[in-house]
Amino acid sequence: MVRKNDYICPKCGGVLRYYDKTNRKIRVKYGKKKSITIRRLKCVLCGALHRELPNYIFPNKHYHGEIINGVLENLITSETLGFEDYPCEMTMRRWKSH
């Protein structure tokens, strides 16, 4: 995975070119899900495919970055209004342990 406007392959240093796009669901406030379009880029040297993630998405996470940052900064807890039913306590503990 690469960040938006980063066109260098993290595996070999080659140039990344647009390949196609895919949808990804992320969890936002109040337990709702939102579908976003993610571009996939292909390296011209090694052929590896990489997803181009916007700044508000963390690699391998399904929650919006504001929620993850809120948990890490102790602004969101299991008692925070609007977040009572998600993310679960175990998920929040796991984020803080990394």
N, C-alpha and C positions, 0 to 999 in steps of 0.2 A: 504494500500500500504506500502511496505517495501523497503528499499534500498538494493542494490545488496550485497550479502554475509551477510545479516542480517537474521538469521534463528530463531528468537524468535517472537512469536505471540504478536502483540501490544495489543490485546484484553485481553488475559488471561496469557501470559507468557509461553505458551506451545511451543514445538518444531515444526517448519514448515518443511514439506517435499514436494518435487516436486509433482505437481498434473498434469499439462498440460501446454500448451503454447498457446498464442494468438497473433494476429497481432495488431499493433497500428500505426496509421498514425500520423506523426508530421510534422509541417511546418518548413521549413528551409529557408535559404537566397533566395532572388528573388522570393518569393511567391510559391516556389516548395514544394511538399509534398514527404515525404519519409516514407516507411513502415519499421517498426522494429518489431522484435519478442520479446515478453514479456513473461517471465515464470510466471506461477501461482503456488503458494505454498498453501498447506492446513495444518491447525493446527491439530496435532494428538489429542489434548484434546477437543477443542470446535468445530472443524470442519469448522472454518471460512476460506474463501479463500482470499488470498492477492496477489496482483500483485507485482512482483519484478522489481522496476524501476532502470534504470541506473542513474548515477549521473547527466547526462545532461538533464534529464526529470524532470519537476516539477509535483507534483500530481495535477490532474484535469486541466492541461494546455496542449494545443495542439501545442505550439511553442517550438522550441529547447531552451534549457536553456541559450545558449549564447545570443540569441535575447532578452530574458526576462532580463537577467543581463545587457545587453547593454542599454536597455530602462531605467532600474532602476538607472544606473550610468550616465545617460544623454549622452551616447555615440551614441545612436540611437534616432533620432527624425524623424518627418514626412518629413524633408528635406534631410535626409541622403541618399546618392546615393545607389541604390540597395534595398532600403527599402521603396521607394516612395509609392508603392501600398499595403504595408502591414508591420506590423500590423496597423490597423486603429487607428486614434487618440483617439477614445473612449476606445479602449482596452488598449492602453498605459497609459491613465489617470487612468483607473481602477487598473492596476498593481501598479502604483505609490501610489495609495490611501491605499493600504493594507499594 
